């Protein structure tokens, strides 16, 4: 799928197009390319948005979404190339959408991305409830850590992997991660200082519905 400037674009003047998840993605990226100043129309008052580079510490935006997006994507986007798109229903009103693709900017530079949305239906229109956009670093080398002391296992519970990564990254830098089939995420932290900081803030993490294992010991 390709979304680009001057593509089949639905004017936002009549409201956001009524659509299923696939059409939502097409229209969202078309607006991002053609009318970025109006992209805030896709968000609700209680929406949460995170835009970060792969190795940066994520932060959560809860207001002024258009301004936040402009600060994180200052280079105008010419087109969005999508290599993978999948979605699942959460309930009758909500769906989770996962995108892997590439932003191509006006100056022909480009960057690979992963993009996750939780969208909520209101009056037959899909709005963004939660969103995580990550710019991938093609130079990152993923290594198998021999030091098990920096490895933690996170049981996500009702939360998804992006939310788990965000929760842990608030207190320590995650160097690598691996998703398990049983709803757990194995994370290798950057340093023992990160591990200790997470242990000091364990109550805050557990209160969000997560369970942690340090060296086989469950918390």
N, C-alpha and C positions, 0 to 999 in steps of 0.2 A: 504494500500500500504506500502511496506517495501523496502527501499533502503539501501544497506549495502555494506561492503567491498567485493570485488571480485564478486559482482553481475553482471548481464548482463550490461557491461559497454562499451560505445562507445568511442573509442580512440580519444582524442582531436587532434591527429597529423594531421588529415585531415580536421579539423575545427569542430566547434560545430555541433552536429547532427541537421538536418532539422526536425522539429517536430511541432505538435500542442501543446497546453498548457499542457495537461496531460503528454505527453511524455517529454516535456521540464522539468517539475518538476522531473520526474523520473531520467532524465539524469543529471540535476543540482545536486541533492542530491547524486547521484552515484559518480559524480566528487568530491563533497565535502568530501565524505568518502574515495575515492580511490586516487584522484589526487588533493588535496587541493592547492598545489603550482601552479596549472594551472587554478584555479577558476576565476582568473581575466579575462580570455578570454570571459566571459559572459557579460562584462561591456563595455559601450561606453564612449567616452570622456566626455560627458555631463551627465553621470549617477550620481545619488545621492543614498547614502546608509546610513542607520541608524541601528545600533545594540546596544541594551541596555537591562538592566534588567527592570522589570516592574516598580519598584519604583525609578529608576534612571532618571536623566534629560537626554533626548535624545540629541545626537549630530549628525550632518550630515557630512558624508565623501564624497568628490567630486574627490578624486584622490588616487593613490596607493591602490586600492581596495584590492588586495591580501594581502598586508601588514596590512591593517586595519582589515580584517577578521581574520588573524592570531593572531593579538593582542587581539581580542575579543573572539576568540574560540581557546584557546591555547591547550586544551585537545583534542587529536584526536578523531574524531567521528567514531564509529563502524557501526552504522546504524541509519536510520531515520524512525520512525514509524509515519504514517499519518492517523489520525482519521477522518479528514474532508478536502475536496478539492473542491473548487468552483471557477468558473471564469466567467467573463462577457466581451463581446466585447465593447471597447470604440469607435473604428472606424475600418476601413478596415486594419489598420496597428498595432493598439495597443489593448492590452487586460489587464485586471486586474485579478490577481490570488490571492486567499486567502487560506492559509494552516493553519490547527491546527494539532499539532502533538507532537512528542517527540524525542529529541536527546538522543541516548544511546552511551556513551563514551567507549573507550577501557578498562577503569578501572571498567566498569559496572555501574558507576554512570549515572544518567539520569536527564533530565530537560524538562519540558513541554514548548512548544513554540507556538507563533502565528507568521505567516510569510506572508507578503503581497508583491506582485510584480506587477509592471506595466512593461509589456514587449512590445517591439517594433520589428516589422518584417523588416528585411533588407536582400534582396536577398534570400527570403524564409527561413531565419534563425531568430529565436527569440533571442533578446538580452535584457538585463535588463536596463530599463530606470530609474525606481525608485524601491527601496526595503526597507522594514522595518522589521527587525527581533527583536522580543521581547521575552526574557526569563521570563517565568511566575513564580511568587513567590506563592507557594501553601499555605504559611502561612499568606498571606494578608487577612485581614478581611474587607469586604465591609460593610460600615455602611450607614444608611440613616441620612443625616445631618439635624438637627433641625434648625441650624443657616443659614437662607436663604441669609444672607449677603455675604456668601462665595460661593454662587451658581451663575454661569453665563451660559447663553444660547448662543451657537454659531451657527449661520446659515452658513453652509459650502459653499453655492453657488455652483460653479463648482468643488470645491475641495472635496476630500473624508474625512472620519473621521480620518484616520491615519495622514493625512496632517494637519487637524485642531488641533489634539492633539499636534502634533509637534510644530505648530505655537504658541499655548498658553503656552506650556511647556518651550518655550524659555524665557518667562518672569515670570513664576510662576509655582509652583509644583501642579500638578493635583492629587488630592487624590482619586477621583472616577469619573466615567462618565457613561452616559446612552444615547444611541442613540434613537432618536425619528423618527417616520415614515415620518415626513415632511422635512427631510434633516437637522434637527437640532441635536446638541449634548449638553446635559445638563452636565456641569462639576462642581464638587465641589472642590474648591481649598483648599490647606492645611492651609492657614492662611490669615488674613486680609491684612498682608503685601504683600502677593502674589496678592491679588485683587488690591491693590493700585498700585503695580508695573505694572500690566496689564493696568490699567487706564492711567498711565503715558506714556505707549507705545502704546496706542490705535490706533494712526495714522498708525504705522508700520503694525499692524495686519489687520486693515481695508483695507490698500493698497494692501493686498494679496487676497482680494475678500471676506473677512468674514464680518459678521454683528454680533454685540454682544448685549446682553441684561443683564443689571445689575438691579436686583430687579424689573423687569418689564419694565425698561426704555431702549429703543432701542438706540444703537449708530451706 
